[in-house]
Amino acid sequence: MSFKSRTRGLLLATVYATISLSAVVPGMPAQCKETPNAIAANESAVVSKLNVPSGRHRVVAKILIHASPEIVWNTVHEERHKDPDIAYAKIISHENNEMLLEEKFMLLPVIGTAVCLMKHIEVPHERIDYQLVESDRFKAMEGSWVLTSHDGGKATVLELQSYLDIGLPVPRIMMEGITGQKLQKRVTNIKSIAEKTEASRIANAKPAGS
C-alpha cells in the first residue's frame, strides 16, 4: 500500500475517531478538572485534555474502578502483557522505582508497528510517569498513570494520560481522537480485570458456609 493510500486511510479513521470521541465528551475540554466524585457518577471512561508544564496537550481517560488501589496497580502492570495492541513488553532494567521497559506496539495507523524503549518512574499504588527514550518510529511519547483512592479505599479512580507524536504531518486533533479511543479501551479493560479480581478476593475472604 502506498504512503498516499495509507495516509488517506488514516484520515478517514481519525475523522471517525474524532466524531466518536466528541460524542463522549462534546468539545473535548482543554483542561481536565473532573473530581473523583464526578468520575464516580459515570461508570464509563471520561475523556478530556490536560495541559502540562512541557506545553504539550495530553489526552486523558479517567474511569472509576470498584477495586482497591493495590489491585488496580497490579492490574496496570499485568495488563500490558494482555493488551492486543502490545506485541510484547519486557523489562530491560529495574532499580528502585525506575524502570526501562521495551514495548512493541501493534495496529498503529500509517506506521503499523513501533518498538519503543520507555523510562518509567513509579510511586507505588499512586502513579507511573513514562517517557520515550528511543523508538524506531515515534518522535515523542510521554504520559502518566494516576491512581486516586476513592470511597475509603474500596474503589479507585484510574487516569491514563498520553501525548504522542508519530513524526508525520497528521492533524493533531485527529491524532488526539484516535489516542482518546485507545486510552478509553485500555482503562476499560483494566477496570474489567481489576473488578473481577476484587470480586474473587471478596468471595475467597468470606468464611465457609456464609
Order of alpha helices (4+ residues) and beta strands (2+ residues): alpha-alpha-beta-beta-alpha-beta-beta-beta-beta-beta-beta-alpha
